[in-house]
Amino acid sequence: MKRKIFLLAAMLSGSQLYAQQDSTKNLDDVVVTATKYPIKQSLTGKVVTVITRQQLEQAPGKTIAEVLNSQAGLIVNGISNSPGTNQDVYMRGASAGKTLILLDGVPVYDVAGISSAYDLNFISIDQVERVEILKGSQSTLYGSDAIAGVINIISKKGGSKKIGVDAGFAAGSYNSFRENLSVNGTIRKTNYNIQYTKADSKGFSSAYDDLGNRNFDKDGFNQHVVKANINQKLGSRFSAHLNAQYSWYKGDADADQFLDDADYTFTSKNIMAGIGADYSFGKSVLHFNYNFNKTQRDYLDDSLSAPGFAYFSKGKYIGNSHFAELYSNLAINKHIDLLVGTDFRQQFTDQDYFSLSSFGPYTDKLGDTAKVNQLGVYSSLVLKNLSGFNVELGGRYNYFNKYGSVFTFSFSPSYTIADKVKLFVNVASGFKAPSLYQVYSEFRNPYTELEPEKSLSVEAGIQYKKENVSIRAVYFVRNLQDNIVFFSAGPPNYESYYINANKQKDKGFELEAQVNFGKVLLNANYTNLDGRIETKENGKDTAYFNLYRRPKQCINLNLGINITNNWYLATAVQSIGKRFEGVFGGAPVEMPSYYTWNLYSSYMLPYNIKIFADCKNITDEQYFEVRGYNSRRFNFMAGISVKL
């Protein structure tokens, strides 16, 4: 029966967008992330996907991570686990921390984490205007961590009214509720937007009860997000902007796979504040940005309710970072653009862990000496509109006070035929600096300093756009050296630390297609992925598949229908192929394939009032993103929003 339902959904599937408003793959779209200044997609050879505001408005029951998870080449692991679960972003098979998250074009991190990846749980979808996904190595423009690509999450700005109000309320499964309120507008030369979002859920057990009779407790979640953006024009050429965000959430966790813990809680907090300025001269703009980012994660586990080595543990992990940049795009003439810039990053962490066990107390602490500075200088030259030919050539020199220096380059030629077909090739190198945890924690290498991971990526493809049909096909290869891995010597001394070792080789194919029938929009994408690590075992060269939790094949099929001018209906199916789950000290476990089928509907009432219902996993499929942890069965969110 489920097979029949799946086949029916596949025939009916497509994009969750208003058909006449979608612009995800239009060659005339203007994007910012590809070059750090506005440019038409037809003039860049880079692979860019735009998630528009219209698309986000058709996902009010989802998180930003769930929306990203439906894009070609992207897997966000943990989206269907209990609320507050880590959202690990795997772009084109790259491991967590190798996809850089940008917030309004500025890199953001959790520098206290093992991979330093930013926590997507801190971002509320109702506070996002659009998302630009840029694939392939982007370290030349964006520095460390952009080995697989970057995801630029662009915040909402103020509306055209003096005072506008947006409000929403939603409720759904697991006693989940979400409320949001925004006050925004433009008063003379000041544009502002102030938003507040609250979310809470009683949740469900994080750990899976494989015996079915152990009465695991529910793991809840509570979150508050406040965000403000102010943009001020200070004349015809000069403007300034201020932004701030405070995000806090608290959740319950379990001890391990298949193992409940009634007394394990965690709290995560993120504070960001930034200022910036833009100065226009002719067709060129000088940009300045400064951003301060602080994350704090607290864990408290009174383990008397669950077996374990320690019966009490408490950890506090604080990461602070400063980021400043100055760059300018120089429009030399209608065929030549030049980008030059420099950025500086300072990161430091303070970590404190304490536990009690039968062996007595244990303490591990990192002080303010755990820090690193980075200085980057970069430039790129764009030649465009040369009888259909375009090319970008760029380079970056990056200096670390801890690791030495790294040089990266990018080369992106493309050729457009009759404004309908674009052929493109991208060759780029990238790097990821070791995280502060890898360098300073108890698992730091006692014998040698870690080196930055370095990559070389090549992608080639074709994009076709004519009237109501859009197709893009891309083949990519990424080779990584100085891969940082966790080494454990085993008995008798059980030494464990991080080392540079091995080579990682990943490759894959992405196919995206879209057909617009006016009131009906079909959208589909397919990703095929393979990756192997090359290493030495017992003195012999060996290679094996190691992309754990990343499926070799993934299909997204979607359908959106404007039934009337006010009534919108969408359905979506995702098929996830077999994956492998790594097991410490044992052989990997194969995880079975699964699919999910979602249904969304909204109706516009008078006075800009919208009601909606978002139903997910409507076939009640039981599956596991992570072995031993529950994923959501059939669940829904329904609500109302209003714009005044």
VMD Tcl script that draws the C-alpha trace (Angstrom):
set ca {
  {0.00 0.00 0.00}
  {2.80 2.43 0.89}
  {4.47 1.73 -2.46}
  {1.27 2.70 -4.30}
  {0.99 5.89 -2.26}
  {4.61 6.76 -3.00}
  {4.15 6.29 -6.76}
  {1.02 8.43 -6.73}
  {2.84 11.18 -4.83}
  {5.75 11.05 -7.26}
  {3.42 11.68 -10.20}
  {1.79 14.61 -8.42}
  {4.90 16.25 -6.96}
  {6.46 19.71 -7.56}
  {7.61 22.97 -5.93}
  {6.04 24.67 -2.95}
  {5.94 28.07 -4.66}
  {3.41 30.29 -6.30}
  {3.91 29.20 -9.90}
  {4.00 32.70 -11.36}
  {6.42 33.95 -8.70}
  {9.18 31.32 -8.76}
  {12.60 32.48 -9.89}
  {14.90 29.84 -8.50}
  {16.66 29.08 -11.76}
  {15.93 32.07 -14.00}
  {19.06 33.24 -15.82}
  {17.92 36.86 -15.41}
  {17.82 36.63 -11.60}
  {20.12 39.02 -9.77}
  {22.18 37.37 -7.02}
  {24.72 38.77 -4.57}
  {26.58 35.85 -3.05}
  {28.36 34.66 -6.22}
  {30.51 37.81 -6.52}
  {29.75 39.78 -3.28}
  {27.87 42.37 -5.38}
  {24.68 42.20 -7.50}
  {25.06 40.30 -10.77}
  {22.72 38.43 -13.12}
  {22.94 34.63 -12.96}
  {23.54 34.60 -16.71}
  {26.82 36.47 -16.15}
  {28.35 34.07 -13.60}
  {29.43 30.48 -14.09}
  {28.92 29.62 -10.44}
  {26.12 27.29 -9.33}
  {23.60 29.44 -7.43}
  {20.15 28.51 -6.13}
  {17.81 31.17 -4.75}
  {15.09 30.37 -2.21}
  {12.74 33.32 -2.52}
  {10.56 34.95 0.09}
  {7.50 33.49 -1.67}
  {8.91 30.01 -1.17}
  {9.62 30.66 2.49}
  {6.08 31.92 2.99}
  {4.85 28.56 1.73}
  {6.80 26.82 4.52}
  {5.50 28.44 7.73}
  {5.34 25.08 9.51}
  {8.97 24.26 8.74}
  {12.39 25.37 9.95}
  {15.03 26.98 7.74}
  {16.95 23.68 7.91}
  {13.96 21.74 6.55}
  {13.70 24.12 3.58}
  {17.41 23.73 2.83}
  {17.09 19.95 3.03}
  {14.89 19.86 -0.10}
  {17.56 21.44 -2.33}
  {19.78 19.48 -4.71}
  {23.09 18.41 -3.17}
  {22.07 19.36 0.37}
  {21.37 17.08 3.31}
  {20.69 18.60 6.73}
  {20.90 15.75 9.19}
  {18.69 16.02 12.27}
  {15.76 18.00 10.84}
  {13.17 15.39 11.87}
  {14.67 14.45 15.23}
  {13.48 15.97 18.50}
  {13.48 19.81 18.65}
  {16.86 21.33 19.41}
  {18.84 18.51 17.76}
  {22.08 19.58 16.03}
  {21.48 20.42 12.37}
  {24.53 19.06 10.53}
  {24.77 20.55 7.02}
  {26.28 18.24 4.40}
  {26.69 19.99 1.05}
  {27.78 17.68 -1.76}
  {28.93 15.12 0.78}
  {31.34 17.39 2.66}
  {31.42 16.82 6.42}
  {29.90 19.18 8.99}
  {31.70 22.52 9.25}
  {32.81 22.58 5.61}
  {29.77 24.58 4.45}
  {30.04 28.20 5.56}
  {26.89 29.90 6.87}
  {26.56 33.61 6.09}
  {24.06 35.91 7.74}
  {23.52 38.92 5.47}
  {26.82 38.12 3.76}
  {28.85 37.92 7.00}
  {30.41 34.57 8.12}
  {29.00 33.22 11.40}
  {30.40 30.40 13.55}
  {30.15 28.56 16.81}
  {33.87 28.70 17.55}
  {33.44 26.62 20.73}
  {32.18 23.64 18.75}
  {34.26 20.76 17.42}
  {33.63 21.71 13.77}
  {32.91 25.43 14.50}
  {29.73 25.16 12.38}
  {26.97 27.69 13.12}
  {23.80 26.31 14.73}
  {20.83 26.74 12.35}
  {18.48 26.35 15.32}
  {19.32 29.97 16.17}
  {17.56 31.24 13.01}
  {13.78 31.61 12.77}
  {12.33 31.18 9.27}
  {9.84 34.03 9.65}
  {12.80 36.43 10.03}
  {14.38 35.45 6.69}
  {13.79 37.34 3.42}
  {15.59 34.94 1.06}
  {18.42 32.43 0.90}
  {21.18 32.14 -1.69}
  {22.98 28.80 -1.92}
  {26.37 28.95 -3.66}
  {27.97 25.57 -4.31}
  {31.59 24.67 -4.93}
  {34.62 25.94 -3.05}
  {34.22 29.64 -2.19}
  {37.24 30.22 0.06}
  {38.63 32.85 -2.31}
  {35.77 35.24 -1.53}
  {34.72 33.97 1.90}
  {37.76 32.40 3.55}
  {37.87 29.41 5.88}
  {35.14 26.74 6.05}
  {33.75 27.40 2.53}
  {35.18 24.17 1.09}
  {31.82 22.80 -0.14}
  {30.07 26.14 -0.58}
  {28.23 28.86 1.31}
  {24.63 29.44 2.38}
  {23.77 33.12 2.62}
  {20.70 33.73 4.81}
  {19.41 37.23 4.12}
  {17.30 38.89 6.81}
  {14.05 40.75 6.34}
  {14.21 44.53 6.06}
  {11.52 47.12 6.70}
  {8.53 47.66 4.43}
  {7.45 50.77 2.55}
  {4.86 51.89 5.12}
  {5.78 54.12 8.03}
  {4.56 51.46 10.42}
  {3.75 47.91 9.40}
  {2.88 44.96 11.60}
  {3.24 41.26 10.79}
  {1.96 38.70 13.27}
  {1.43 34.97 13.29}
  {0.35 32.09 15.48}
  {0.67 28.35 14.83}
  {0.05 25.16 16.79}
  {0.56 21.52 16.02}
  {1.76 18.06 16.96}
  {3.67 17.30 20.16}
  {1.94 20.28 21.84}
  {4.00 22.64 19.70}
  {3.29 26.38 19.48}
  {4.92 29.27 17.68}
  {4.17 32.99 17.82}
  {5.87 35.79 15.91}
  {5.49 39.56 15.80}
  {7.24 42.10 13.60}
  {7.10 45.90 13.54}
  {8.69 47.38 10.45}
  {8.60 50.27 8.04}
  {10.35 53.29 6.57}
  {10.29 56.72 8.18}
  {11.96 59.34 6.01}
  {15.43 57.91 5.40}
  {15.28 55.24 8.09}
  {14.28 51.66 7.28}
  {13.69 49.39 10.28}
  {12.50 45.92 11.17}
  {12.18 44.54 14.72}
  {11.01 40.94 15.17}
  {10.27 38.52 17.98}
  {9.61 34.79 17.67}
  {8.70 32.33 20.42}
  {8.53 28.56 19.94}
  {7.94 25.75 22.39}
  {7.10 22.07 22.22}
  {6.52 19.21 24.63}
  {8.42 17.13 22.08}
  {8.97 13.38 22.08}
  {11.71 11.06 23.27}
  {15.01 11.72 21.54}
  {16.18 8.15 22.04}
  {14.36 5.27 20.35}
  {12.92 2.62 22.66}
  {13.79 -0.52 20.68}
  {12.13 -2.72 23.31}
  {8.95 -0.65 23.33}
  {8.27 -1.00 27.05}
  {10.71 1.33 28.84}
  {8.51 4.46 28.96}
  {11.10 6.96 27.75}
  {10.18 10.51 28.76}
  {9.41 13.31 26.29}
  {12.18 15.77 25.45}
  {10.83 19.30 25.19}
  {12.06 22.55 23.68}
  {11.61 26.27 24.36}
  {13.03 29.14 22.25}
  {13.05 32.93 22.03}
  {14.54 34.92 19.11}
  {14.74 38.72 18.91}
  {16.16 40.40 15.83}
  {16.50 44.02 14.71}
  {17.71 45.64 11.47}
  {18.05 49.40 10.95}
  {19.23 50.96 7.69}
  {19.88 54.70 7.52}
  {20.55 56.80 4.42}
  {22.97 59.62 5.21}
  {22.93 61.32 1.84}
  {22.78 60.37 -1.80}
  {25.94 58.24 -1.62}
  {26.34 57.11 1.96}
  {24.25 54.68 4.05}
  {24.76 52.83 7.30}
  {23.13 49.82 8.90}
  {22.87 48.26 12.34}
  {21.79 44.73 13.16}
  {21.43 42.67 16.30}
  {20.13 39.23 17.19}
  {19.53 37.42 20.45}
  {18.57 33.74 20.24}
  {18.07 31.46 23.22}
  {16.72 27.96 23.49}
  {16.56 25.21 26.07}
  {15.89 21.55 25.46}
  {15.98 18.07 26.91}
  {18.30 15.33 25.67}
  {18.88 11.63 26.18}
  {21.96 9.66 27.19}
  {22.73 7.90 23.91}
  {21.33 5.77 21.14}
  {18.41 3.66 22.48}
  {19.11 5.07 25.97}
  {16.81 7.46 27.85}
  {17.94 10.11 30.34}
  {15.34 11.99 32.37}
  {17.81 14.50 33.83}
  {19.82 15.77 30.85}
  {19.21 19.36 29.73}
  {21.03 21.80 27.47}
  {20.82 25.54 26.89}
  {22.16 27.40 23.86}
  {22.50 31.16 23.49}
  {23.68 33.31 20.60}
  {24.28 37.07 20.64}
  {25.20 38.92 17.47}
  {25.67 42.62 16.83}
  {26.99 44.34 13.75}
  {27.45 47.66 12.03}
  {28.15 48.46 8.41}
  {28.39 51.24 5.88}
  {28.20 51.58 2.09}
  {29.60 54.45 0.05}
  {28.70 54.74 -3.64}
  {30.88 56.42 -6.22}
  {29.81 56.16 -9.82}
  {28.76 52.55 -10.45}
  {31.04 51.27 -7.68}
  {30.41 50.74 -3.97}
  {32.77 50.63 -0.97}
  {31.51 48.29 1.78}
  {32.49 48.02 5.44}
  {31.15 45.44 7.91}
  {31.90 44.57 11.53}
  {30.23 41.74 13.41}
  {30.53 40.39 16.96}
  {29.25 36.87 17.55}
  {29.02 35.05 20.89}
  {27.68 31.56 21.48}
  {27.29 29.77 24.77}
  {26.21 26.16 25.30}
  {25.54 24.74 28.77}
  {24.97 21.05 29.51}
  {23.74 19.62 32.80}
  {23.34 15.88 33.36}
  {22.39 14.30 36.65}
  {22.82 10.79 35.30}
  {21.20 8.87 38.14}
  {18.30 8.11 35.79}
  {20.57 6.47 33.21}
  {23.62 4.22 33.37}
  {26.93 5.79 32.43}
  {30.53 6.38 33.40}
  {29.78 9.66 35.22}
  {26.78 10.15 37.49}
  {27.01 13.95 37.26}
  {28.43 16.24 34.61}
  {28.30 19.91 33.81}
  {29.82 21.69 30.83}
  {29.99 25.27 29.65}
  {31.31 26.14 26.16}
  {31.68 29.81 25.21}
  {32.90 31.01 21.83}
  {33.49 34.62 20.78}
  {34.44 35.95 17.38}
  {35.07 39.32 15.79}
  {34.82 39.81 12.05}
  {35.67 42.97 10.10}
  {35.92 43.48 6.36}
  {36.45 46.25 3.85}
  {35.89 45.63 0.15}
  {34.81 47.37 -3.03}
  {33.44 46.33 -6.37}
  {34.84 48.60 -9.07}
  {32.80 48.84 -12.28}
  {35.66 49.65 -14.64}
  {33.43 49.54 -17.71}
  {30.40 47.58 -18.93}
  {32.55 44.49 -19.55}
  {34.94 44.52 -16.56}
  {34.28 44.40 -12.81}
  {37.05 44.27 -10.22}
  {36.56 43.22 -6.60}
  {39.24 43.92 -4.00}
  {38.96 43.40 -0.28}
  {40.43 42.41 3.05}
  {38.97 40.81 6.17}
  {40.12 40.07 9.70}
  {38.81 37.40 12.09}
  {39.60 36.86 15.74}
  {38.21 33.82 17.52}
  {38.60 32.67 21.12}
  {36.90 30.23 23.43}
  {36.46 29.52 27.12}
  {35.40 25.98 28.03}
  {34.82 24.34 31.38}
  {33.79 20.72 32.01}
  {33.30 18.98 35.34}
  {32.12 15.45 36.13}
  {31.83 13.02 39.04}
  {32.25 9.27 38.75}
  {33.36 6.34 40.86}
  {36.93 7.43 40.09}
  {36.31 10.84 41.65}
  {36.01 14.34 40.15}
  {37.35 15.25 36.73}
  {37.90 18.77 35.38}
  {38.90 20.02 31.94}
  {39.22 23.74 31.30}
  {40.27 26.00 28.43}
  {41.06 29.60 29.25}
  {41.31 32.77 27.18}
  {44.63 31.62 25.67}
  {42.65 29.44 23.24}
  {42.42 31.90 20.37}
  {43.46 32.46 16.77}
  {43.66 35.40 14.37}
  {43.15 35.31 10.61}
  {43.93 38.01 8.06}
  {42.82 37.67 4.46}
  {43.41 39.72 1.31}
  {41.47 38.82 -1.81}
  {40.60 40.01 -5.30}
  {38.59 38.84 -8.29}
  {38.27 40.04 -11.87}
  {35.01 39.51 -13.79}
  {34.85 39.78 -17.57}
  {31.26 39.75 -18.78}
  {29.06 40.14 -21.84}
  {31.86 39.34 -24.28}
  {29.61 37.94 -27.04}
  {28.12 35.50 -24.55}
  {31.41 34.69 -22.83}
  {31.99 35.46 -19.14}
  {34.86 34.58 -16.84}
  {35.86 35.22 -13.22}
  {39.39 34.81 -11.90}
  {40.15 35.32 -8.22}
  {42.73 34.74 -5.53}
  {43.10 35.02 -1.74}
  {46.07 35.09 0.61}
  {45.13 34.08 4.15}
  {47.49 34.35 7.11}
  {46.97 32.67 10.51}
  {48.99 33.51 13.58}
  {48.73 29.84 14.56}
  {48.93 27.83 11.31}
  {50.96 29.86 8.83}
  {49.44 30.90 5.50}
  {47.19 29.54 2.75}
  {46.62 30.70 -0.83}
  {43.45 29.88 -2.76}
  {42.25 30.64 -6.28}
  {39.07 30.39 -8.35}
  {38.51 30.25 -12.11}
  {34.94 30.32 -13.45}
  {34.37 30.61 -17.22}
  {30.89 30.37 -18.73}
  {29.28 30.80 -22.12}
  {25.66 31.75 -22.76}
  {23.95 30.88 -26.03}
  {20.94 32.94 -27.16}
  {20.11 33.81 -23.51}
  {18.76 30.26 -23.11}
  {21.67 27.88 -22.61}
  {24.60 28.40 -20.26}
  {27.70 26.19 -20.25}
  {29.97 26.59 -17.25}
  {33.09 25.25 -15.54}
  {34.39 26.11 -12.07}
  {37.85 25.26 -10.74}
  {38.61 26.44 -7.21}
  {40.72 25.64 -4.18}
  {39.54 25.96 -0.60}
  {40.60 25.55 3.01}
  {39.27 25.01 6.51}
  {41.28 26.04 9.55}
  {41.41 23.64 12.52}
  {38.82 24.51 15.13}
  {39.86 25.86 18.51}
  {38.56 22.67 20.09}
  {40.81 20.54 17.87}
  {43.85 22.68 18.71}
  {43.40 23.40 22.43}
  {41.15 20.74 23.99}
  {42.26 17.63 25.86}
  {42.36 15.90 22.46}
  {44.90 18.30 20.95}
  {47.83 16.69 19.15}
  {50.73 16.41 21.64}
  {53.36 15.88 18.95}
  {52.75 18.34 16.11}
  {50.63 21.33 15.13}
  {47.57 20.77 12.94}
  {47.54 22.16 9.41}
  {44.49 23.66 7.66}
  {42.55 21.22 5.47}
  {42.97 22.09 1.77}
  {40.76 21.20 -1.18}
  {40.59 21.41 -4.95}
  {37.13 21.36 -6.54}
  {36.08 21.07 -10.17}
  {32.52 21.28 -11.46}
  {31.07 21.48 -14.96}
  {27.52 21.73 -16.18}
  {24.83 23.08 -18.41}
  {21.76 25.16 -17.64}
  {18.81 25.58 -20.01}
  {16.01 28.13 -19.64}
  {13.26 28.71 -22.18}
  {9.83 30.11 -21.39}
  {8.32 27.67 -18.87}
  {11.11 25.07 -18.74}
  {14.35 25.19 -16.73}
  {16.96 22.42 -16.45}
  {20.39 22.37 -14.81}
  {22.85 19.48 -14.69}
  {26.16 19.60 -12.79}
  {28.98 17.09 -12.27}
  {31.45 17.83 -9.47}
  {34.68 16.44 -8.04}
  {36.32 17.53 -4.78}
  {39.70 16.33 -3.48}
  {40.74 17.15 0.08}
  {44.17 16.74 1.65}
  {45.45 17.19 5.21}
  {42.04 15.91 6.30}
  {41.65 16.33 10.09}
  {40.51 13.12 11.75}
  {40.25 11.81 15.30}
  {42.94 9.24 16.03}
  {42.73 6.67 18.82}
  {45.75 4.45 19.52}
  {43.88 1.86 21.53}
  {45.53 -0.25 24.24}
  {47.65 -0.07 26.25}
  {47.68 3.74 26.67}
  {44.55 4.64 24.65}
  {46.02 7.90 23.35}
  {43.43 9.93 21.44}
  {43.98 13.17 19.54}
  {43.38 14.99 16.24}
  {45.78 14.53 13.34}
  {46.20 15.57 9.71}
  {45.95 12.36 7.74}
  {44.45 10.78 4.69}
  {42.93 12.15 1.50}
  {39.22 12.58 0.92}
  {37.85 12.24 -2.62}
  {34.19 13.05 -3.29}
  {32.26 13.23 -6.54}
  {28.67 13.46 -7.64}
  {25.99 14.55 -10.05}
  {23.04 16.95 -9.61}
  {20.05 17.29 -11.90}
  {17.36 19.95 -11.38}
  {14.26 20.47 -13.53}
  {11.33 22.85 -13.39}
  {8.24 23.16 -15.58}
  {5.82 26.08 -15.18}
  {2.26 25.59 -16.42}
  {0.99 28.94 -15.18}
  {-1.05 27.96 -12.14}
  {0.84 24.70 -11.73}
  {4.56 24.41 -11.06}
  {6.46 21.11 -11.20}
  {9.92 20.92 -9.67}
  {12.29 18.00 -9.18}
  {15.92 17.37 -8.30}
  {18.14 14.32 -8.09}
  {21.55 13.95 -6.42}
  {24.00 11.09 -6.81}
  {26.95 11.09 -4.43}
  {30.06 9.02 -3.84}
  {33.06 9.60 -1.59}
  {36.07 7.70 -0.35}
  {38.87 8.26 2.09}
  {42.36 7.12 1.18}
  {44.52 6.11 4.12}
  {47.02 3.56 5.36}
  {46.06 0.57 7.46}
  {48.77 -1.77 8.71}
  {51.23 -0.01 6.41}
  {49.12 -0.60 3.27}
  {47.18 1.91 1.17}
  {43.43 1.43 1.41}
  {40.28 3.30 0.40}
  {36.68 2.97 1.58}
  {33.35 4.81 1.47}
  {33.05 7.05 4.53}
  {30.23 9.53 3.88}
  {28.29 8.43 6.94}
  {24.69 9.71 7.26}
  {24.88 10.98 3.67}
  {22.78 9.05 1.15}
  {24.28 8.03 -2.16}
  {21.03 8.98 -3.86}
  {18.36 11.56 -3.00}
  {15.24 12.63 -4.92}
  {12.96 15.61 -4.25}
  {9.68 15.85 -6.16}
  {7.21 18.71 -5.66}
  {3.99 20.14 -7.01}
  {2.42 23.55 -6.35}
  {-1.07 24.56 -7.57}
  {-2.87 27.90 -7.38}
  {-6.37 26.46 -7.28}
  {-7.84 29.97 -7.10}
  {-6.34 33.42 -6.59}
  {-6.64 32.86 -2.83}
  {-6.24 29.11 -2.42}
  {-2.85 27.44 -2.76}
  {-2.07 23.73 -2.47}
  {1.31 21.96 -2.54}
  {2.59 18.45 -2.06}
  {6.15 17.20 -1.80}
  {7.91 13.83 -1.70}
  {11.49 13.18 -0.65}
  {13.23 9.84 -1.19}
  {16.43 9.22 0.79}
  {18.61 6.31 -0.30}
  {20.60 3.93 1.87}
  {23.23 5.42 4.15}
  {25.86 4.12 6.53}
  {26.13 4.97 10.21}
  {29.59 4.95 11.75}
  {30.05 2.86 14.89}
  {32.94 3.56 17.24}
  {35.18 0.53 17.38}
  {32.98 -1.47 15.01}
  {31.88 -1.86 11.41}
  {29.49 0.74 9.93}
  {25.79 -0.10 10.02}
  {23.71 0.23 6.86}
  {20.61 2.40 7.34}
  {17.60 1.56 5.13}
  {16.18 3.98 2.59}
  {12.98 5.87 3.34}
  {10.64 8.47 1.93}
  {8.44 11.25 3.32}
  {5.31 12.77 1.81}
  {4.22 16.27 2.88}
  {1.11 18.33 2.13}
  {0.61 22.08 2.52}
  {-2.38 24.35 1.91}
  {-3.06 28.04 2.53}
  {-5.98 30.38 1.95}
  {-5.93 34.17 1.81}
  {-8.81 35.89 3.59}
  {-9.70 39.59 3.34}
  {-7.49 42.14 5.12}
  {-4.26 40.23 4.40}
  {-5.14 37.35 6.69}
  {-3.80 33.93 5.75}
  {-4.67 30.57 7.28}
  {-2.54 27.51 6.60}
  {-1.97 23.87 7.42}
  {1.35 22.07 6.93}
  {1.20 18.27 7.25}
  {4.45 16.26 7.18}
  {5.09 12.54 6.81}
  {1.41 11.98 6.08}
  {1.93 8.24 5.53}
  {3.31 7.95 9.09}
  {6.56 6.42 7.86}
  {8.91 5.18 10.57}
  {12.51 5.96 9.68}
  {15.77 6.99 11.33}
  {18.01 9.87 10.30}
  {20.40 8.89 13.08}
  {20.57 5.32 14.34}
  {18.96 4.90 17.75}
  {17.15 8.26 17.73}
  {13.49 8.89 16.90}
  {12.31 10.79 13.85}
  {8.92 12.45 13.64}
  {6.02 10.33 12.48}
  {2.95 12.06 11.04}
  {2.92 15.63 12.35}
  {1.41 18.98 11.45}
  {1.41 22.71 12.11}
  {-1.60 24.92 11.43}
  {-1.97 28.61 11.99}
  {-2.85 32.12 10.96}
  {-0.82 35.16 9.90}
  {-1.76 38.77 9.27}
  {-0.06 41.79 7.69}
  {-1.24 45.27 8.69}
}
mol new
graphics top color blue
foreach p $ca { graphics top sphere $p radius 0.5 }
foreach p [lrange $ca 0 end-1] q [lrange $ca 1 end] { graphics top cylinder $p $q radius 0.2 }
display resetview
